[in-house]
Amino acid sequence: MALTLSKKALAVKPSSTLAITAKAKELKSKGIDVVGFGAGEPDFNTPDNICEAAIKAIHDGFTKYTPASGTLELKQAVSDKFKNFNGVNYSTKQIVISNGGKHALTNIFSAICNPGDEVIIPAPYWLSYPEIVRLADGVPVYIKGEKENSYKVTAEQIAKACTDKTKAFILNSPSNPSGMLYTKDELEEIAKVIVEKDIYIVSDEIYENLLYDNNEMISIASLNDEIYKRTITCSGVAKSYAMTGWRIGYTGAPVEITKLMDSVQSHQTSNPNSIAQKAAVEALSGSQEFVSKMKEEFDKRRIYMYERVNSMNLVSALRPQGAFYLFVDVNEIIGKTYKDRIIADVDVLAEILIEEYNVAVVTCTDFGFPDHIRLSYAISIENIKKGLDRIETFINEIA
């Protein structure tokens, strides 16, 4: 009998965002002046106070195993943060500390999905959601947020998509890739559907600290007791504290789900990095001045990028309310010709930009929007200007 590999693993799509970032780094290593708009991480160093907490942990010998689901100290810091920032009460028994946000989501769907269970995913979506659901034997079901509704889905759409196999709905607010934020009224309407259909809602709030234009973060679990019982809240320190490489995520959930996530994690990875846990305690409990300064800088870049892109021909974008991405509609470019080459889709567009103009962009086919690209403004304003200059030159050549 011939040896075969896992069909499940073979069906997983590689991350296009990581691929484009790797391509840009490869070209840069060859001395090519590439502007990479693919960054899904802040271009700031981790704050000194957080790094010092990690160094102290090393010197103190805090380098052994911790409890599989994280230290009580960090769980308490997360619990306090949930209460003070999100307005949600999760005890330490309801919290699991994981090896990053992706791992937290993997734990969630491993805990709640049985083979064939459906998970409703609103498009545009972060490209890892469908793959994580499939790896947990779930079935992704997509609904589309129209541009006219700021790329957000409605409660009516969610209700219509529900079947007797529906297990959960994924909410990502602020959104990657659109940067859009659901209002309190919209969340209340969505909550009614979740409660009525008696399904779970997985609320991915990883960009919760990066909101602009005086918008405030509203966690859906904070609305009422009924939605709280059905919500699994997921976040982490990566985006808010420039700690992407430290790999610390966390969840707040009903106790019965937390126990399952704890059990799964204990066998798959054991505890998250002990030193990174000490650093995360300082991130959540220490000074938040860095977060404000970083957000202020992102805001300047956001406004510049938004205004600049909307001054160009053939492309447009809505003003993002959070995160650090601009979701750009390039539909009018598709089908046009560049140097006798038909721009058949966004992949061809991206190839031309990186090969001819040394600009790396993220195509959004894997985000559920094949006529959009994502530009990150988690890069310097100088590189943003340079990259947009190159994109505009390209557009003017085909317009």
C-alpha positions as CSV (number, residue, x, y, z in Angstrom):
1,M,0.0,0.0,0.0
2,A,1.4,3.4,-1.1
3,L,2.1,5.9,1.7
4,T,-0.2,8.9,1.5
5,L,-0.1,12.3,3.2
6,S,-2.8,14.0,5.1
7,K,-5.6,15.2,2.8
8,K,-6.5,17.8,5.4
9,A,-3.0,19.2,5.4
10,L,-2.7,19.0,1.7
11,A,-5.8,21.1,1.3
12,V,-4.4,24.0,3.4
13,K,-3.6,27.0,1.4
14,P,-0.2,28.7,2.2
15,S,-0.6,32.2,3.6
16,S,-0.4,34.7,0.7
17,T,0.4,37.6,3.2
18,L,3.4,35.7,4.5
19,A,4.4,34.8,0.9
20,I,4.4,38.4,-0.3
21,T,6.3,39.5,2.7
22,A,8.9,36.8,2.1
23,K,9.2,37.8,-1.6
24,A,9.8,41.5,-0.6
25,K,12.5,40.5,1.9
26,E,14.2,38.3,-0.7
27,L,14.4,41.1,-3.2
28,K,15.6,43.5,-0.5
29,S,18.4,41.0,0.4
30,K,19.6,41.3,-3.2
31,G,19.9,45.1,-2.8
32,I,16.7,45.9,-4.6
33,D,14.8,49.0,-3.2
34,V,11.4,47.3,-2.6
35,V,8.5,48.9,-0.8
36,G,6.6,46.2,1.0
37,F,2.9,47.0,1.8
38,G,2.3,43.5,3.2
39,A,3.4,44.2,6.8
40,G,0.9,42.7,9.3
41,E,3.0,44.0,12.2
42,P,3.9,47.3,13.7
43,D,7.2,48.8,12.5
44,F,8.0,49.8,16.1
45,N,10.3,48.0,18.5
46,T,8.8,46.4,21.6
47,P,8.7,49.0,24.4
48,D,11.7,49.1,26.7
49,N,9.7,48.4,29.9
50,I,8.3,45.2,28.3
51,C,11.8,44.0,27.1
52,E,13.2,44.8,30.6
53,A,10.5,42.6,32.2
54,A,11.6,39.7,29.9
55,I,15.3,40.2,30.7
56,K,14.5,40.2,34.4
57,A,12.5,37.0,34.0
58,I,15.6,35.4,32.4
59,H,17.9,36.6,35.2
60,D,15.4,35.4,37.8
61,G,15.4,31.9,36.3
62,F,11.8,32.1,35.1
63,T,12.7,29.7,32.2
64,K,10.8,26.5,33.2
65,Y,7.4,25.1,32.4
66,T,4.4,27.0,33.5
67,P,0.8,25.7,33.7
68,A,-0.2,24.7,30.2
69,S,-2.9,27.4,29.9
70,G,-0.6,30.1,31.2
71,T,0.5,31.6,34.5
72,L,-2.1,32.8,37.1
73,E,-0.3,36.2,37.1
74,L,-0.9,36.7,33.4
75,K,-4.4,35.4,33.5
76,Q,-5.1,37.9,36.2
77,A,-3.6,40.7,34.1
78,V,-5.8,39.6,31.2
79,S,-8.9,39.4,33.4
80,D,-8.2,42.9,34.7
81,K,-7.8,44.2,31.1
82,F,-11.0,42.5,30.0
83,K,-12.9,44.2,32.9
84,N,-11.3,47.7,32.6
85,F,-10.9,48.0,28.8
86,N,-13.6,45.8,27.4
87,G,-16.2,45.9,30.1
88,V,-16.4,42.1,30.2
89,N,-16.0,40.0,33.4
90,Y,-13.9,36.9,32.7
91,S,-12.4,35.2,35.8
92,T,-9.0,33.6,35.6
93,K,-10.8,30.2,35.2
94,Q,-12.2,31.5,31.9
95,I,-8.9,32.5,30.4
96,V,-6.4,30.5,28.3
97,I,-3.0,32.0,27.4
98,S,-1.9,30.7,24.0
99,N,1.1,30.9,21.6
100,G,-0.3,33.8,19.7
101,G,-3.6,34.8,18.3
102,K,-3.7,32.2,15.6
103,H,-3.1,29.5,18.2
104,A,-5.9,31.0,20.3
105,L,-8.3,30.6,17.3
106,T,-7.0,27.1,16.7
107,N,-7.8,26.2,20.3
108,I,-11.3,27.7,20.0
109,F,-12.4,25.8,16.9
110,S,-10.8,22.6,18.1
111,A,-12.9,23.0,21.2
112,I,-16.3,23.8,19.6
113,C,-16.3,22.1,16.2
114,N,-17.4,18.6,15.2
115,P,-17.0,17.3,11.7
116,G,-19.4,19.1,9.4
117,D,-20.2,21.9,11.7
118,E,-20.6,25.2,9.8
119,V,-18.9,28.4,10.8
120,I,-20.2,31.6,9.2
121,I,-17.3,33.9,8.0
122,P,-18.1,37.4,6.8
123,A,-16.1,38.6,3.7
124,P,-13.7,40.3,3.6
125,Y,-12.1,38.1,6.1
126,W,-8.6,37.4,7.5
127,L,-7.3,34.7,5.2
128,S,-6.5,32.3,8.0
129,Y,-10.0,31.9,9.3
130,P,-11.2,29.4,6.7
131,E,-8.1,27.3,7.0
132,I,-8.2,27.2,10.8
133,V,-11.9,26.2,10.7
134,R,-11.2,23.4,8.1
135,L,-8.3,22.1,10.2
136,A,-10.8,21.7,13.1
137,D,-13.1,19.7,10.7
138,G,-15.5,22.6,10.4
139,V,-17.0,24.0,7.2
140,P,-16.6,27.7,6.3
141,V,-19.8,29.4,5.1
142,Y,-19.2,32.8,3.6
143,I,-21.4,35.9,3.5
144,K,-20.3,39.1,1.8
145,G,-20.1,42.6,3.3
146,E,-20.8,45.1,0.6
147,K,-18.7,48.1,0.0
148,E,-21.9,50.2,0.3
149,N,-22.2,49.0,3.9
150,S,-18.5,49.6,4.7
151,Y,-17.7,46.0,4.0
152,K,-19.8,44.9,7.0
153,V,-22.4,42.2,7.1
154,T,-25.9,42.6,8.5
155,A,-27.8,40.7,11.2
156,E,-30.3,39.7,8.4
157,Q,-27.5,38.1,6.4
158,I,-26.2,36.1,9.3
159,A,-29.7,34.9,10.1
160,K,-30.3,33.8,6.5
161,A,-27.0,31.9,6.5
162,C,-27.8,29.9,9.6
163,T,-28.7,26.3,9.2
164,D,-29.2,23.4,11.6
165,K,-25.4,22.7,11.2
166,T,-24.3,26.2,12.1
167,K,-22.0,26.3,15.1
168,A,-20.5,29.8,15.2
169,F,-20.1,33.2,13.6
170,I,-16.7,34.9,13.4
171,L,-16.7,38.7,14.2
172,N,-13.5,40.7,13.5
173,S,-13.9,44.3,14.6
174,P,-11.8,46.3,13.8
175,S,-11.4,44.3,10.7
176,N,-8.4,42.9,8.9
177,P,-8.3,43.7,5.9
178,S,-11.0,46.5,5.8
179,G,-10.2,48.4,8.9
180,M,-13.9,48.8,9.5
181,L,-15.6,48.8,12.9
182,Y,-19.1,47.6,13.9
183,T,-21.2,50.1,15.7
184,K,-23.0,49.4,19.0
185,D,-26.3,49.3,17.2
186,E,-25.0,46.8,14.6
187,L,-23.5,44.6,17.3
188,E,-26.8,44.6,19.3
189,E,-28.7,43.4,16.1
190,I,-26.1,40.7,15.5
191,A,-26.3,39.7,19.2
192,K,-30.0,39.2,18.8
193,V,-29.5,36.7,16.0
194,I,-26.7,34.8,17.8
195,V,-29.0,34.4,20.8
196,E,-32.0,33.5,18.8
197,K,-30.1,30.9,16.7
198,D,-28.3,29.7,19.8
199,I,-24.9,29.6,18.2
200,Y,-21.4,30.8,19.3
201,I,-19.8,34.0,18.3
202,V,-16.0,34.1,18.1
203,S,-15.0,37.8,18.5
204,D,-11.5,38.4,17.3
205,E,-10.5,41.7,18.8
206,I,-6.8,41.7,18.1
207,Y,-6.8,45.3,16.8
208,E,-8.9,46.6,19.7
209,N,-6.3,49.3,20.7
210,L,-5.9,50.7,17.2
211,L,-9.0,52.8,16.7
212,Y,-9.2,56.3,15.2
213,D,-11.6,59.3,14.7
214,N,-12.7,59.1,18.4
215,N,-14.2,55.6,17.9
216,E,-14.4,53.4,21.0
217,M,-14.0,49.7,21.3
218,I,-17.2,47.8,22.0
219,S,-16.8,44.1,22.8
220,I,-20.0,42.2,21.9
221,A,-19.7,40.1,25.0
222,S,-20.3,43.3,27.1
223,L,-23.8,43.9,25.7
224,N,-25.9,41.5,27.8
225,D,-25.7,38.2,29.7
226,E,-27.2,36.1,26.9
227,I,-24.7,37.1,24.3
228,Y,-21.9,36.9,26.9
229,K,-22.8,33.2,27.4
230,R,-22.3,32.5,23.7
231,T,-19.2,34.6,23.1
232,I,-15.6,33.5,22.9
233,T,-13.4,36.6,22.9
234,C,-10.0,36.4,21.4
235,S,-7.1,38.9,21.5
236,G,-3.4,39.2,22.2
237,V,-0.4,41.5,22.7
238,A,1.0,41.3,19.1
239,K,-0.5,44.3,17.4
240,S,-1.1,46.7,20.3
241,Y,2.4,46.4,21.8
242,A,4.6,45.6,18.8
243,M,5.1,42.1,20.2
244,T,4.3,40.0,17.1
245,G,7.3,37.7,17.6
246,W,6.7,37.1,21.3
247,R,3.7,34.9,20.5
248,I,1.2,35.6,23.2
249,G,-2.6,35.4,22.6
250,Y,-5.5,34.8,24.9
251,T,-9.1,34.0,25.1
252,G,-12.0,34.6,27.5
253,A,-14.8,32.1,27.2
254,P,-17.4,30.0,29.1
255,V,-15.7,27.7,31.6
256,E,-16.7,24.5,29.8
257,I,-15.0,25.7,26.6
258,T,-12.0,27.0,28.4
259,K,-11.5,23.6,30.0
260,L,-11.5,22.0,26.5
261,M,-9.0,24.5,25.1
262,D,-6.8,24.0,28.1
263,S,-6.9,20.2,27.6
264,V,-6.1,20.5,23.8
265,Q,-3.3,23.0,24.4
266,S,-1.7,20.8,27.1
267,H,-1.1,18.1,24.5
268,Q,-0.3,20.2,21.5
269,T,2.1,22.8,22.8
270,S,2.1,22.8,26.6
271,N,2.6,26.3,28.0
272,P,3.3,29.5,26.0
273,N,6.9,30.8,26.4
274,S,7.5,31.6,30.1
275,I,9.6,34.7,29.4
276,A,7.1,36.1,26.9
277,Q,4.3,35.6,29.6
278,K,6.2,37.9,32.0
279,A,6.6,40.4,29.2
280,A,2.9,40.3,28.5
281,V,2.1,41.0,32.1
282,E,4.1,44.2,31.9
283,A,2.5,45.1,28.5
284,L,-1.1,44.8,29.9
285,S,-0.4,46.1,33.4
286,G,2.3,48.7,32.8
287,S,2.3,52.1,31.2
288,Q,0.1,52.4,28.1
289,E,1.9,55.5,26.8
290,F,3.5,53.6,24.0
291,V,0.1,52.4,22.6
292,S,-1.1,56.0,22.4
293,K,2.1,57.2,20.6
294,M,2.1,54.3,18.2
295,K,-1.6,54.9,17.4
296,E,-0.9,58.6,16.8
297,E,1.7,57.8,14.3
298,F,-0.5,55.2,12.6
299,D,-3.2,57.8,12.4
300,K,-1.0,60.2,10.5
301,R,-0.1,57.5,8.0
302,R,-3.7,56.3,7.7
303,I,-4.9,59.8,6.7
304,Y,-2.1,60.3,4.2
305,M,-2.6,56.9,2.6
306,Y,-6.3,57.2,2.4
307,E,-6.3,60.7,0.9
308,R,-3.5,59.9,-1.5
309,V,-5.1,56.7,-2.8
310,N,-8.4,58.4,-3.4
311,S,-6.7,61.1,-5.4
312,M,-5.5,58.5,-7.9
313,N,-7.3,57.3,-11.0
314,L,-9.0,53.8,-11.2
315,V,-8.7,53.0,-7.5
316,S,-10.7,53.9,-4.3
317,A,-10.8,53.1,-0.6
318,L,-13.0,53.8,2.4
319,R,-11.5,55.6,5.3
320,P,-10.4,52.8,7.8
321,Q,-11.6,53.2,11.4
322,G,-9.1,50.8,13.0
323,A,-6.2,48.4,12.5
324,F,-3.4,49.5,10.1
325,Y,-4.6,48.6,6.6
326,L,-6.2,50.3,3.7
327,F,-8.6,48.1,1.7
328,V,-8.2,49.3,-1.9
329,D,-10.8,48.6,-4.7
330,V,-8.9,48.0,-7.9
331,N,-11.8,46.7,-9.9
332,E,-11.4,49.4,-12.6
333,I,-7.8,48.2,-13.3
334,I,-8.8,44.6,-13.9
335,G,-9.1,44.0,-17.7
336,K,-6.9,46.9,-18.7
337,T,-3.6,46.4,-20.6
338,Y,-0.1,47.1,-19.4
339,K,2.7,46.8,-22.1
340,D,0.6,44.4,-24.1
341,R,-0.2,42.3,-21.0
342,I,-3.8,42.0,-20.0
343,I,-4.3,42.6,-16.2
344,A,-6.6,39.6,-15.9
345,D,-6.9,39.6,-12.1
346,V,-5.3,41.0,-8.9
347,D,-2.5,38.4,-9.0
348,V,-1.3,39.8,-12.4
349,L,-1.6,43.3,-11.0
350,A,0.6,42.3,-8.0
351,E,3.1,40.6,-10.3
352,I,3.5,43.7,-12.4
353,L,3.8,46.0,-9.4
354,I,6.6,43.9,-7.8
355,E,8.4,43.0,-11.0
356,E,8.2,46.4,-12.7
357,Y,7.9,48.9,-9.9
358,N,9.4,47.1,-6.8
359,V,6.2,47.4,-4.8
360,A,4.7,44.4,-2.9
361,V,1.0,44.5,-2.2
362,V,-1.3,41.9,-0.7
363,T,-3.9,40.6,-3.1
364,C,-7.3,39.9,-1.5
365,T,-8.6,36.9,-3.4
366,D,-7.8,34.8,-0.3
367,F,-9.7,37.4,1.8
368,G,-12.9,36.9,-0.2
369,F,-12.5,40.0,-2.4
370,P,-10.7,39.2,-5.7
371,D,-11.0,42.8,-6.9
372,H,-9.2,44.4,-3.9
373,I,-5.7,44.8,-2.6
374,R,-4.6,45.5,1.0
375,L,-2.0,48.1,1.8
376,S,-0.5,48.2,5.3
377,Y,0.5,51.5,6.8
378,A,2.6,49.8,9.4
379,I,5.6,51.0,7.5
380,S,7.4,54.4,7.6
381,I,5.7,57.4,6.0
382,E,8.8,57.8,3.7
383,N,8.2,54.3,2.3
384,I,4.5,54.9,2.1
385,K,5.1,58.0,0.0
386,K,7.7,56.2,-2.2
387,G,5.4,53.1,-2.7
388,L,2.3,55.2,-3.5
389,D,4.4,57.3,-6.0
390,R,5.3,54.1,-7.8
391,I,1.7,52.8,-7.8
392,E,0.4,56.1,-9.2
393,T,3.1,56.0,-11.9
394,F,1.9,52.5,-12.9
395,I,-1.8,53.6,-12.9
396,N,-1.1,56.7,-15.0
397,E,0.6,54.5,-17.6
398,I,-2.5,52.3,-18.0
399,A,-5.3,55.0,-17.4
